[in-house]
Amino acid sequence: ESFFHLVGGGLQVREASRQFRLDNRGGNGFLLATEACNGYLPHTKHVQLGSWARGYRYSRDILHQLGNNASGWVDWNLALDSSGGPNHAGNFVDSPVITDTRNNTNSDRFFKQPAYYAIAHFSAFLPPGSVRLGVKGVENSQVGPDAMEVVAFRRPDDKVVVVLINDRLVDMPIGLLRPRLRTAQVEIRCANLSSTVTLEPHEIKTVIFPCT
């Protein structure tokens, strides 16, 4: 048995899977994405309470990693204090759960960050033994020309879980530095069942339904 520790994006996961010929079925090892975090870059605020942008970043990273042959995804920290520590090396970062240590008070309060709920879109619906499914038209976890991101799994109870993120772009007007997104409708089909899902810009949505 072999275990490969990897820090990197989904494309690196896919390349490592190809290079080491890992099949993620327990025969010769697996790839696990580890040490994920936000707020690690220099000159950025380590902890940003209520940051939906960082939650969105987690959503995309998890989906992209799992869609490119990672068998799991692990955060660097379970919980940190309000400064992003403690850390013996002074390497302060953000965390999905932040304990309230502001004003040097001993508080039993804690904050569940948007990143916490981003993780839950996967962890709450994908028990051990879930198997990733192929999705028609998907390449590098994206489907279609407008970059709708999707990954799908079959659970041990035979229910199918589909996680979608709306990155569908519209034309970028002259003078705007960032493109606008538009509301998207997606039809999910499996066997004889179908469901139409509406996603607002940057929205993540998890759909679960029986499919035999």
Helices and strands as residue ranges (DSSP letters): E 3-6, H 10-20, E 30-36, H 52-66, E 73-75, E 80-81, E 97-99, G 102-104, E 110-112, H 114-123, E 131-133, E 138-139, E 142-143, E 148-154, E 159-166, E 184-190, E 193-199, E 204-210
